[in-house]
Amino acid sequence: MKEVTITVKVPKELEGKIKEEILRMKAKVNVREALKRARGSLKTGKTWQELEAEVYDELVP
């Protein structure tokens, strides 16, 4: 995985919201990577889209 640095000027009141959104995006990328590594080892009748949707629903409030 590669590190990306982004510098953005935002109003102080939006700082927390921006950080929260970045953490959500990071979690989603980590879930996709985990699902790619697990492909073929899970014994289920569900599609990858269904599994990803379930995991995403658990991560996003």
Steps between C-alpha positions, in 0.01 A plus 500: 500500500624849419484804728332815371530842663237763425503852641170686500394829656154465655300702751562394860141378539545250213832357618343217704259406222782483242712278728202272561435461127866417435491230769190350339667493159808336652287233670319427175831452315622265773181293474536469123862386536399240760221371277739472203747296709220275628349436157463129443548404865150590619235232464176688442223527246511880505661712232796728574272799455264370771788429739655842439163670556457318833846599620453859385164520684674391821774762462286799406261616772 
